[in-house]
Structures are given as structure tokens and as C-alpha cells.
Amino acid sequence: MKKILIVSPSSDYLGGKANFTKLVYESLLKSKVFNVHLLNTSPTNKRRGAYEHLASYKGIFNDSIRRKLIVLSMFLWNKIRLFYSCLSFKPSIIQLHSSSYVNFWDNSIYFNIAKLFRKKIVIRLGGGAFDQFYNNGSKLSKFAIRKILNNTDHIIIQSGYWQDFLLKANVKTRTSIIPNFVDCNYWQSPIAKHQLTSNEFFDILFMVGSEVKVKGYYDVMPVFEELIKDGYKYRLHLVGLGRKLEKRYEYLINKGFLIFYDHIKGKEKLSLYRSCDLFLLPTYLEGFPNTIFEAMAAGIPIITSNIPQIRAYLKEENVIFVSPGNKLELKKSIIHAYENPSEMECLVKNNIKKVSNEFDVMNIEKYFEKLYNSL
């Protein structure tokens, strides 16, 4: 039985990479072919801000001495844990879940520890900014990135877009396209309507997260404000902004047109998805947007950006596409979704079928069994 060690954050408080890790680990635990362990690099502090802060090591650069020491100790402790896991668990394959910038260089240390123990290494590249990270880097950083990736045994990517990008970057390591997954049974399970939605409003869900500019926050908010001034009975559910809302939008909260959530998870998240009438993700960059596939499984019509990373999986029969940054297009698309419920119902039916066939958690084991057996 092959022993697999996954090194990655895995938490309800972190983003797509952590959610992917959690689903993969929990699915592979049931495997009768592989013995899978997880080295969870998530910090233990369950306050969301601390999670994001510590997980990205931002505290080393711009916070108090106490915070810097906490971040540094976590950084060193996770490397020691990998040493110990290599000696005690003795995995044959170490799988690293990496993205870009600081996270990639952090994972490069795990990579070198794995090399020291002569382990087979799989790197999963996630996040939508890896191309920018590579293209905007110096000659030295590009050389270092290529050296790491070319000395990896296998690379997991999320779409053909990234396959083409790696080839152009002269990365010759074998790749496998493995998408993110959703638990369709969970997202389609019956649940009570969210208490803050009602038939009085057309409820719109926008999961912005901390990367406000990238996710289209500065496009959505002025467009939504304009729609309210035009007399539309819309209500925006804004989730995970990670900072204070601008004062200019506070009147929307007071009048009931905007509901602000710091963070939601579990049944509250499921209930909110299932209760809203439209899902927005007018993003500028994506790796593989978990939230879109959650919305598909939950049965919500979707407006999202016409970018290659999303186009790799979805077509006009699945979503309404808008150009990133085009506020007029976004406004017209929201109105179109509101005024054409039968068309939106067709999109929802297509999406439920697609996500169940292609992205359900039941497919995880077959993807990874083929990959691990090839090493």
C-alpha cells in the first residue's frame, strides 16, 4: 500500500486550496489502495483574520513584533513537522498544494525537504495569479521556479490554460488536469430558507473574500448602488469582505438592500446559497473558482467573467458571461437574469447535471489513483 503525505492548509476558514485539500483528504481516507496522511499547515487560531494573516506569513513584513514571532514560529514548526513525518510515516509520495508568490517560496522549502529524503513529489498549482507571479518575476526567480517545477515528479493543474502556460514557460514535467470538487449531495440537500432572504427582494449573492479588487468588488458595488437608485428591488448578500464596508454604502444596509457577512460556513452557508436568486463572480483572475461550482450544485444562476480559466470549464449554456471590469455589461446582465427566470431555470438545470457528472467528490479517487499509480 502506497503511503501518501499531503502538505497543505485544510480548514473551513481558508480559501479554495484548503477546501480542495479537505475534500481530497477525506475522500482518499476511504481508499483501500493508499494510506493517506495530512500535514495540515493551517494555524490553530480560529479567528478568521488571524487565519489569513498567519497562513500567508504577512505578519513577518507588516505587523507587531509579537505577531512576527508567532508567524516565524509557525513557519519553522511546519518544516520540523515535515522532517518528523518523513522519518515516522515514511511516505513514498509527498503532495504539496502550492499557489504563487510567498506561498510558492514557502512550499519550495517543503520541496527541498522532500528531495532530501528522496521522496516522489507531486505539486498541485492553484490560484489564478501564477502566470503573473512567473511573468513579472526576475530572471533569477523564473529560473528558480522552473528548476523546482522541472525537478518535480508530477504537477497537478486545474485546466488546459495552465497546461499551455507551463509549456510556454519551458516546464517539461508531466501534468494532470484535476479540477476542484464539490459534494453534490450536500449542496443539493433540502434545507430551510435563509432567514434574511424573502420573496420581497431579488436576492443576489457575492462571495468577495479578502481579494476585493481581483474578485470585482469595485465593479459590483457601484453597479448595485445604481440599480437601487433606478428602483430595482434587489438585495445584495456580501460575504467575507475582511474589512470595514465603505461609509458611502452604509445607507444600503440601513434600508435593507445590503446584508454584510464577515464569514459564513456550514449550514448557514448552504442555506444562503440555496435561498438566493443569483450568484455573482465578476472576477479578474481565477485558478478554479470553488464558489462557482458550489453555486452550480446549489442551483443558483451565475454571472461570471469571460476569462480563459473559467471558459475552460463553462460555456454560455451554463452561465452569463461578462467582460472583467465592464460595469455596464454587469448591470445589464443582472437585469437580464431578473427579467428572464425561465432562461435562468435552464442554466440551473444544465449546471446541476454538469457538476454532478464532472465535479462531484465521488470522482476524486479515480483521478488520484491513476496519478499515484503512475509514479
DOFI-920435 format. One line per 5 residues: for each residue x, y, z of C-alpha. Coordinates in pm, whole numbers, plus 50000, padded with zeros to 5 digits. Example, Ala and Ser with C-alpha at 12.3 -4.5 7.8 and 13.67 -1.06 7.14 Angstrom:
51230/49550/50780  51367/49894/50714
END
This chain:
50000/50000/50000  50150/50334/49889  50185/50596/50159  50087/50949/50057  50159/51260/50264
49963/51573/50167  50120/51901/50285  49868/52184/50275  49637/52403/50480  49299/52238/50534
49039/52450/50709  48688/52595/50686  48841/52939/50747  49068/52946/50442  49001/52961/50070
48988/52728/49770  49317/52548/49825  49223/52449/50180  48875/52338/50073  49024/52127/49794
49268/51966/50038  48993/51885/50284  48776/51717/50019  49066/51521/49868  49198/51404/50204
48857/51298/50335  48784/51108/50011  49122/50934/49994  49097/50829/50359  48837/50578/50240
49079/50430/49985  49179/50066/50021  49476/50122/49789  49654/50418/49954  49747/50512/50308
49700/50889/50317  49811/51131/50590  49766/51507/50605  50022/51752/50736  49784/52040/50798
49979/52367/50781  49681/52579/50890  49737/52781/51207  49534/52682/51512  49387/53025/51587
49026/53009/51465  48976/53381/51425  48940/53431/51053  49169/53733/51032  49443/53551/51214
49400/53251/50985  49451/53454/50669  49725/53660/50826  49928/53369/50960  49870/53139/50666
50020/53390/50424  50305/53494/50659  50214/53861/50606  50294/53925/50969  50667/53887/50900
50654/54206/50694  50398/54440/50842  50287/54367/51196  50392/54380/51560  50697/54200/51695
50471/53958/51880  50286/53869/51559  50614/53832/51371  50734/53584/51631  50409/53385/51608
50433/53369/51228  50801/53278/51234  50746/53003/51491  50463/52858/51280  50684/52873/50972
50965/52679/51143  50733/52435/51322  50570/52318/50999  50911/52243/50847  51009/52041/51155
50680/51852/51130  50761/51753/50772  51103/51623/50880  50934/51417/51152  50665/51287/50914
50929/51171/50666  51105/50978/50944  50796/50833/51115  50528/50790/50848  50784/50727/50569
50567/50830/50274  50656/50723/49922  50486/51032/49774  50468/51385/49914  50199/51606/49763
50239/51984/49802  49950/52224/49742  50102/52549/49624  49988/52876/49471  50207/53179/49397
50427/53450/49549  50512/53390/49917  50319/53064/49925  50521/52918/49637  50854/53003/49803
50727/52861/50132  50641/52538/49951  50986/52537/49791  51126/52461/50139  50891/52163/50175
51006/52062/49825  51372/52062/49928  51299/51866/50247  51115/51605/50038  51410/51592/49797
51647/51543/50090  51452/51229/50183  51438/51121/49815  51060/51116/49801  50845/51134/49489
50695/51483/49474  50362/51597/49336  50290/51970/49326  49939/52099/49281  49944/52451/49140
49636/52650/49238  49529/53013/49238  49471/53246/48946  49784/53459/48969  50059/53206/48899
50110/53335/48544  50156/53691/48673  50382/53566/48950  50606/53397/48693  50591/53655/48413
50657/53954/48641  50947/53786/48820  51317/53850/48766  51531/53618/48553  51661/53460/48874
51312/53392/49016  51195/53249/48681  51498/53019/48679  51426/52906/49036  51056/52843/48960
51141/52639/48650  51406/52442/48838  51159/52345/49113  50883/52251/48871  51115/52060/48636
51252/51859/48930  50904/51764/49047  50774/51419/48954  50423/51535/48862  50227/51861/48853
49853/51889/48910  49689/52180/48728  49329/52294/48708  49270/52343/48334  49423/52332/47988
49505/52703/48022  49771/52620/48282  49900/52328/48076  49967/52567/47787  50122/52821/48020
50369/52573/48169  50474/52455/47824  50545/52814/47719  50745/52861/48042  50959/52560/47941
50834/52336/48223  50861/51978/48094  50730/51781/48392  50425/51562/48330  50096/51725/48423
49745/51608/48510  49437/51826/48489  49240/51766/48809  48956/52009/48882  48822/52112/49218
48529/51914/49350  48203/51969/49534  47989/51735/49740  47673/51743/49528  47466/51550/49784
47546/51815/50043  47481/52120/49822  47155/51978/49687  47019/51859/50023  46688/52011/50145
46740/52294/50391  46532/52578/50537  46531/52911/50352  46783/53156/50490  46612/53382/50742
46739/53701/50580  46601/53627/50234  46239/53675/50132  46014/53691/49829  46006/54069/49862
46357/54101/49715  46558/53952/49430  46847/53820/49642  47200/53835/49495  47497/53655/49649
47851/53791/49613  48134/53595/49783  48408/53855/49766  48670/53732/50016  48975/53938/50105
49095/53995/49745  48840/54268/49681  48989/54412/49363  49054/54075/49199  48702/53946/49271
48535/54254/49120  48419/54426/49438  48486/54774/49292  48267/54685/48995  47980/54521/49184
47924/54788/49448  47875/55093/49222  47662/54885/48983  47443/54762/49269  47407/55114/49409
47300/55235/49065  47040/54956/49035  46887/55052/49370  46870/55417/49265  46695/55301/48946
46422/55149/49165  46502/54778/49145  46407/54566/49448  46738/54384/49470  46923/54284/49784
47294/54204/49790  47440/53948/50031  47808/54043/50059  48022/53771/50216  48378/53779/50350
48496/54131/50275  48758/54105/50550  48746/54475/50634  48502/54755/50707  48248/54850/50443
48295/55199/50298  48075/55462/50465  47917/55557/50132  47739/55216/50125  47618/55211/50486
47279/55357/50388  47217/55043/50179  47245/54834/50497  47015/55071/50689  46749/55048/50415
46773/54667/50394  46926/54648/50046  47263/54515/50161  47346/54243/50413  47707/54212/50520
47865/53887/50648  48216/53865/50783  48234/53490/50731  47986/53205/50695  48028/52829/50683
47840/52503/50722  47461/52507/50722  47442/52886/50725  47646/52898/50403  47442/52622/50241
47117/52791/50340  47230/53125/50198  47334/52968/49865  47007/52778/49835  46799/53086/49917
46950/53341/49676  46828/53408/49322  47158/53499/49155  47530/53444/49215  47796/53697/49110
48166/53642/49045  48288/53915/48804  48649/53821/48879  48967/53935/48706  49178/53629/48795
49097/53270/48888  49258/52931/48920  48946/52723/48963  48666/52909/49142  48520/52682/49413
48232/52918/49475  48105/52891/49117  48082/52514/49141  47915/52537/49481  47660/52774/49324
47609/52531/49034  47545/52243/49274  47314/52458/49488  47105/52554/49184  47168/52930/49152
47203/53113/48817  47552/53259/48775  47708/53573/48627  48084/53547/48594  48380/53676/48393
48470/53578/48041  48829/53471/48119  49021/53163/47993  49038/52992/48334  48658/52986/48362
48598/52932/47990  48798/52609/48021  48500/52454/48205  48190/52662/48141  48002/52782/47834
47704/53008/47760  47472/52717/47839  47600/52731/48199  47649/53096/48293  47605/53456/48183
47948/53589/48085  48059/53949/48132  48386/54119/48045  48602/54186/48354  48568/54547/48460
48275/54625/48231  48021/54778/48470  47755/54846/48206  47767/54483/48091  47740/54366/48451
47439/54589/48517  47257/54472/48203  47330/54107/48288  47184/54138/48640  46868/54297/48498
46851/54025/48229  46875/53750/48492  46599/53915/48694  46366/53957/48395  46419/53612/48243
46351/53346/48511  46272/53068/48260  46609/53116/48089  46780/53110/48429  46600/52786/48512
46751/52626/48200  47101/52734/48308  47042/52585/48652  46929/52250/48508  47237/52236/48284
47463/52319/48576  47325/52060/48816  47375/51793/48552  47727/51913/48467  47854/51947/48823
47711/51608/48920  47876/51434/48624  48214/51608/48627  48293/51768/48962  48133/51553/49229
48353/51426/49513  48275/51070/49405  48522/51124/49117  48820/51217/49337  48963/50871/49398
48976/50771/49030  49177/51086/48943  49434/51033/49217  49456/50656/49184  49566/50699/48823
49818/50968/48920  49974/50786/49216  50000/50456/49028  50193/50634/48751  50473/50732/48992
END
